[in-house]
Amino acid sequence: MRTRFQVVQPAHFKLEVILRDLPEGISMDNVDFSCVFSSGGKSVTKTKTDLHVVVTDAGNRYIAPLNSGLLGKGDVTMIVTANIPDEAFDNGMRKDIDMCDTKVTIV
């Protein structure tokens, strides 16, 4: 059984955005990305500049501040679209689109 976190409406909550499998020498600081958070037929888009940056010795972390009142009731999904520098592509950029379950449910 998976653990889900429940958030009531309206409430503020935060989710960390993580990009995995970046090319060597590339960090989230070097990548342009945006996130769409969806639940109950409603969605909220956050660009990289909308996120809070937490500076750590291990590298910067990106935190998305969200308001459950702007989303519908149900499981929250996140779709991240990232433009990643990659020499293997003609224009030098690779567009990755990843969807994940945040393990958050709005009730």
C-alpha positions as a Python dict, from the first residue, in 0.01 Angstrom:
ca = {
    (1, 'M'): (0, 0, 0),
    (2, 'R'): (134, 342, -96),
    (3, 'T'): (126, 629, 148),
    (4, 'R'): (-67, 932, 22),
    (5, 'F'): (-65, 1273, 182),
    (6, 'Q'): (-402, 1444, 212),
    (7, 'V'): (-444, 1819, 176),
    (8, 'V'): (-775, 1991, 247),
    (9, 'Q'): (-922, 2278, 47),
    (10, 'P'): (-822, 2556, 73),
    (11, 'A'): (-469, 2511, 200),
    (12, 'H'): (-118, 2597, 93),
    (13, 'F'): (136, 2320, 40),
    (14, 'K'): (474, 2273, -127),
    (15, 'L'): (615, 2008, -361),
    (16, 'E'): (977, 1960, -462),
    (17, 'V'): (1049, 1941, -836),
    (18, 'I'): (1332, 1704, -927),
    (19, 'L'): (1480, 1640, -1273),
    (20, 'R'): (1653, 1304, -1300),
    (21, 'D'): (1891, 1158, -1559),
    (22, 'L'): (2045, 1491, -1655),
    (23, 'P'): (2361, 1474, -1868),
    (24, 'E'): (2690, 1487, -1680),
    (25, 'G'): (2780, 1841, -1576),
    (26, 'I'): (2422, 1967, -1615),
    (27, 'S'): (2213, 2063, -1312),
    (28, 'M'): (1861, 2198, -1276),
    (29, 'D'): (2018, 2545, -1266),
    (30, 'N'): (2124, 2500, -1632),
    (31, 'V'): (1786, 2372, -1753),
    (32, 'D'): (1475, 2567, -1851),
    (33, 'F'): (1165, 2385, -1725),
    (34, 'S'): (801, 2430, -1629),
    (35, 'C'): (552, 2221, -1432),
    (36, 'V'): (179, 2163, -1462),
    (37, 'F'): (5, 2037, -1148),
    (38, 'S'): (-339, 1884, -1208),
    (39, 'S'): (-619, 1747, -995),
    (40, 'G'): (-994, 1712, -1036),
    (41, 'G'): (-1003, 1860, -1385),
    (42, 'K'): (-817, 2179, -1286),
    (43, 'S'): (-451, 2267, -1333),
    (44, 'V'): (-188, 2521, -1227),
    (45, 'T'): (126, 2597, -1428),
    (46, 'K'): (450, 2702, -1260),
    (47, 'T'): (761, 2815, -1448),
    (48, 'K'): (1110, 2777, -1307),
    (49, 'T'): (1101, 3142, -1197),
    (50, 'D'): (780, 3077, -997),
    (51, 'L'): (957, 2820, -780),
    (52, 'H'): (1143, 2883, -456),
    (53, 'V'): (1513, 2798, -472),
    (54, 'V'): (1670, 2636, -168),
    (55, 'V'): (2049, 2662, -181),
    (56, 'T'): (2236, 2366, -33),
    (57, 'D'): (2591, 2234, -46),
    (58, 'A'): (2467, 1948, -265),
    (59, 'G'): (2310, 2187, -518),
    (60, 'N'): (1998, 2396, -551),
    (61, 'R'): (1654, 2247, -482),
    (62, 'Y'): (1337, 2380, -646),
    (63, 'I'): (1013, 2398, -446),
    (64, 'A'): (669, 2468, -599),
    (65, 'P'): (429, 2659, -370),
    (66, 'L'): (70, 2551, -440),
    (67, 'N'): (-280, 2639, -322),
    (68, 'S'): (-521, 2345, -310),
    (69, 'G'): (-810, 2588, -363),
    (70, 'L'): (-693, 2636, -724),
    (71, 'L'): (-704, 2261, -793),
    (72, 'G'): (-993, 2016, -785),
    (73, 'K'): (-1038, 1730, -540),
    (74, 'G'): (-843, 1413, -623),
    (75, 'D'): (-489, 1288, -679),
    (76, 'V'): (-238, 1554, -784),
    (77, 'T'): (-22, 1478, -1087),
    (78, 'M'): (277, 1677, -1209),
    (79, 'I'): (393, 1709, -1568),
    (80, 'V'): (740, 1859, -1610),
    (81, 'T'): (855, 1987, -1949),
    (82, 'A'): (1231, 2048, -1962),
    (83, 'N'): (1462, 2175, -2236),
    (84, 'I'): (1787, 1992, -2166),
    (85, 'P'): (2118, 2073, -2337),
    (86, 'D'): (2218, 1763, -2536),
    (87, 'E'): (2475, 1758, -2817),
    (88, 'A'): (2316, 1445, -2966),
    (89, 'F'): (2025, 1655, -3100),
    (90, 'D'): (2045, 1882, -3407),
    (91, 'N'): (1952, 2201, -3221),
    (92, 'G'): (2160, 2105, -2917),
    (93, 'M'): (1849, 2075, -2698),
    (94, 'R'): (1637, 1779, -2595),
    (95, 'K'): (1276, 1832, -2487),
    (96, 'D'): (1177, 1591, -2209),
    (97, 'I'): (820, 1561, -2084),
    (98, 'D'): (771, 1354, -1770),
    (99, 'M'): (453, 1286, -1574),
    (100, 'C'): (448, 1165, -1216),
    (101, 'D'): (211, 1102, -929),
    (102, 'T'): (296, 1340, -645),
    (103, 'K'): (137, 1109, -384),
    (104, 'V'): (-77, 1404, -273),
    (105, 'T'): (-457, 1386, -268),
    (106, 'I'): (-675, 1694, -229),
    (107, 'V'): (-984, 1623, -19),
}
